[in-house]
């Protein structure tokens, strides 16, 4: 099981990035959330089997909003407690 915290930089607020990410998550066996940050970045926390999480992160990078991403910072985090499905915060 993998749990990741990802920060995206670029033109990722006000363009539907969180909604596209949630839509992308529907095709994977992952749970977590995505949220705008006050500094203009987007934070995502995602958990699932190692391969599912990796494939999901690639899909976000290469998906409809991937061209808006100018930077990506990924950290391992502890298991996400009480998270079901994938939501926008």
PAZAPA-4460 file (N, C-alpha, C; in steps of 0.05 Angstrom, whole numbers, plus 32768, in hexadecimal, padded with zeros to 4 digits):
% residues 89
    n_x    n_y    n_z   ca_x   ca_y   ca_z    c_x    c_y    c_z   seq   type   mol
   8011   7FE8   8000   8000   8000   8000   8012   8019   8000     1      X     A
   800C   802C   7FEF   801B   8045   7FED   8009   805C   7FF4     2      X     A
   8014   8070   8001   8005   8089   8007   8018   80A0   7FFF     3      X     A
   800F   80B2   7FEF   801F   80C8   7FE5   8012   80E3   7FEA     4      X     A
   8022   80F7   7FEF   801A   8113   7FEF   8027   8120   7FD7     5      X     A
   8018   812D   7FC7   8023   8139   7FAE   801B   8156   7FAE     6      X     A
   802E   8167   7FA8   8029   8184   7FA4   802D   818A   7F86     7      X     A
   8019   8196   7F7A   801C   819E   7F5E   801E   81BC   7F5C     8      X     A
   8030   81C6   7F4B   8034   81E2   7F46   802E   81E7   7F29     9      X     A
   8027   8200   7F22   8021   8208   7F07   8006   8215   7F06    10      X     A
   7FF9   8212   7EEF   7FDE   821D   7EEC   7FCA   8207   7EF4    11      X     A
   7FC9   8203   7F0F   7FB9   81EC   7F19   7FA1   81F5   7F2A    12      X     A
   7F9C   820F   7F2C   7F84   8218   7F3A   7F73   8229   7F26    13      X     A
   7F59   8226   7F29   7F47   8235   7F18   7F44   822A   7EFB    14      X     A
   7F4E   8212   7EF7   7F4D   8206   7EDC   7F40   81EB   7EDB    15      X     A
   7F35   81E2   7EF2   7F29   81C7   7EF3   7F3C   81B1   7EFA    16      X     A
   7F53   81B7   7F04   7F67   81A2   7F09   7F5E   818E   7F1E    17      X     A
   7F51   8198   7F34   7F48   8185   7F49   7F32   8173   7F3E    18      X     A
   7F20   817E   7F2E   7F0A   816E   7F23   7F15   8159   7F0F    19      X     A
   7F28   8161   7EFF   7F35   814E   7EEC   7F44   8138   7EFB    20      X     A
   7F50   813F   7F11   7F5F   812B   7F22   7F4B   8118   7F2E    21      X     A
   7F35   8122   7F38   7F21   8110   7F44   7F16   80FD   7F2F    22      X     A
   7F10   8108   7F17   7F06   80F8   7F01   7F1A   80E2   7EFA    23      X     A
   7F34   80E9   7EF9   7F49   80D6   7EF2   7F4A   80C0   7F07    24      X     A
   7F46   80C7   7F21   7F48   80B4   7F37   7F32   809E   7F34    25      X     A
   7F1C   80A4   7F27   7F07   8090   7F24   7F10   8078   7F14    26      X     A
   7F25   807A   7F04   7F2F   8064   7EF5   7F44   8053   7F03    27      X     A
   7F49   8059   7F1C   7F5D   804B   7F2C   7F52   8043   7F47    28      X     A
   7F5E   802F   7F52   7F57   8025   7F6D   7F67   8035   7F82    29      X     A
   7F61   804F   7F84   7F6F   8060   7F97   7F5A   8070   7FA7    30      X     A
   7F63   807A   7FBE   7F52   808C   7FCE   7F63   80A4   7FD6    31      X     A
   7F56   80B9   7FDD   7F65   80D1   7FE5   7F55   80EA   7FE1    32      X     A
   7F64   8100   7FDD   7F57   811A   7FD9   7F6A   812D   7FCB    33      X     A
   7F5F   8143   7FC1   7F6E   8158   7FB3   7F63   8173   7FBD    34      X     A
   7F75   8186   7FC1   7F6C   81A0   7FCC   7F7E   81B7   7FC2    35      X     A
   7F72   81CE   7FBE   7F81   81E6   7FB8   7F8F   81F0   7FD1    36      X     A
   7FA7   81FB   7FCE   7FB6   8208   7FE4   7FB6   8226   7FE0    37      X     A
   7FB9   8235   7FF5   7FB9   8252   7FF3   7FD0   825D   7FE2    38      X     A
   7FE6   824E   7FE0   7FFD   8258   7FD0   7FFB   8252   7FB2    39      X     A
   7FE4   8248   7FA9   7FE0   8243   7F8C   7FE6   8227   7F84    40      X     A
   7FF1   8217   7F95   7FF6   81FB   7F8F   7FDD   81EA   7F95    41      X     A
   7FDE   81D1   7F8C   7FC9   81BE   7F93   7FD7   81A7   7FA2    42      X     A
   7FCA   819F   7FB8   7FD4   8188   7FC7   7FC2   8170   7FC2    43      X     A
   7FCE   8159   7FBF   7FBE   8140   7FBC   7FCA   812B   7FCF    44      X     A
   7FB9   811C   7FDC   7FC2   8105   7FEB   7FB3   80ED   7FE0    45      X     A
   7FC2   80D8   7FDA   7FB6   80C1   7FCD   7FC2   80A7   7FD9    46      X     A
   7FB1   8093   7FDA   7FBA   8079   7FE5   7FAE   8062   7FD5    47      X     A
   7FBD   804D   7FD3   7FB4   8035   7FC5   7FCC   8022   7FC2    48      X     A
   7FC8   800D   7FB3   7FDE   7FFB   7FAD   7FF4   800B   7F9E    49      X     A
   800D   8003   7FA2   8023   8011   7F96   801F   8017   7F79    50      X     A
   8019   8002   7F69   8016   8005   7F4C   7FFF   8018   7F45    51      X     A
   7FE9   8016   7F54   7FD1   8027   7F4E   7FD8   8044   7F53    52      X     A
   7FE6   804A   7F69   7FED   8065   7F70   8000   8070   7F5A    53      X     A
   8014   8060   7F53   8028   806A   7F3F   801A   806F   7F24    54      X     A
   8009   805C   7F1C   7FFA   805F   7F02   7FE8   8078   7F03    55      X     A
   7FDB   807C   7F1A   7FC9   8093   7F1D   7FDA   80AD   7F1B    56      X     A
   7FF1   80AF   7F28   8001   80C7   7F27   800B   80CC   7F0A    57      X     A
   8011   80B7   7EFB   8019   80BA   7EDF   8001   80C5   7ECF    58      X     A
   7FE9   80BA   7ED5   7FD1   80C3   7EC6   7FCB   80E0   7ECC    59      X     A
   7FCF   80EA   7EE4   7FCB   8106   7EEA   7FDF   8117   7EDB    60      X     A
   7FF8   810E   7EDB   800D   811D   7ECC   8008   811E   7EAE    61      X     A
   7FFE   8108   7EA3   7FFA   8106   7E86   7FDE   810C   7E7D    62      X     A
   7FCC   8111   7E90   7FB0   8115   7E89   7FA9   8130   7E7F    63      X     A
   7F90   8136   7E7E   7F85   814E   7E72   7F91   8168   7E7E    64      X     A
   7F98   8167   7E98   7FA3   817F   7EA5   7FC1   817E   7EA8    65      X     A
   7FCE   8169   7E9F   7FEB   8165   7EA2   7FFB   817D   7E97    66      X     A
   7FF2   8189   7E82   8000   81A0   7E77   8001   81B8   7E89    67      X     A
   7FEF   81B9   7E9D   7FEF   81CF   7EB0   8003   81CC   7EC6    68      X     A
   800D   81B4   7ECA   8020   81AE   7EE0   803C   81B7   7ED8    69      X     A
   8047   81C8   7EE9   8063   81D2   7EE4   8076   81C6   7EF9    70      X     A
   806C   81BB   7F0E   807C   81AF   7F23   806C   819B   7F33    71      X     A
   807A   8186   7F3C   806C   8171   7F4B   8080   8168   7F61    72      X     A
   8076   8168   7F7A   8086   815F   7F91   8077   8149   7F9F    73      X     A
   8084   8131   7FA0   8077   8119   7FAB   8085   8110   7FC5    74      X     A
   8074   810A   7FD9   807F   8100   7FF3   806F   80E7   7FFB    75      X     A
   807D   80D4   8007   8070   80BE   8014   8063   80C8   802E    76      X     A
   804B   80BF   8034   803E   80C6   804D   8033   80AD   805A    77      X     A
   802B   80AF   8073   801E   8099   8081   8003   8092   8074    78      X     A
   7FFA   807B   807B   7FDF   8072   8072   7FCA   8088   8077    79      X     A
   7FB9   808D   8063   7FA4   80A1   8066   7F8D   8094   8075    80      X     A
   7F87   809E   808D   7F72   8093   809E   7F57   809E   8097    81      X     A
   7F43   808D   8096   7F27   8096   8093   7F20   80A2   8078    82      X     A
   7F31   809D   8064   7F2C   80A8   8049   7F1F   8092   8038    83      X     A
   7F08   8099   802D   7EFA   8087   801B   7EF5   8095   8000    84      X     A
   7EFA   8088   7FEA   7EF6   8095   7FD1   7F0B   80AB   7FCC    85      X     A
   7F05   80BC   7FB9   7F17   80D2   7FB2   7F06   80EB   7FB1    86      X     A
   7F0F   80FF   7FC0   7EFE   8117   7FC3   7F0E   8131   7FBD    87      X     A
   7EFE   8146   7FB9   7F09   8161   7FB6   7F04   816F   7FD0    88      X     A
   7F19   817B   7FDB   7F16   818A   7FF4   7F19   81A8   7FEF    89      X     A
***
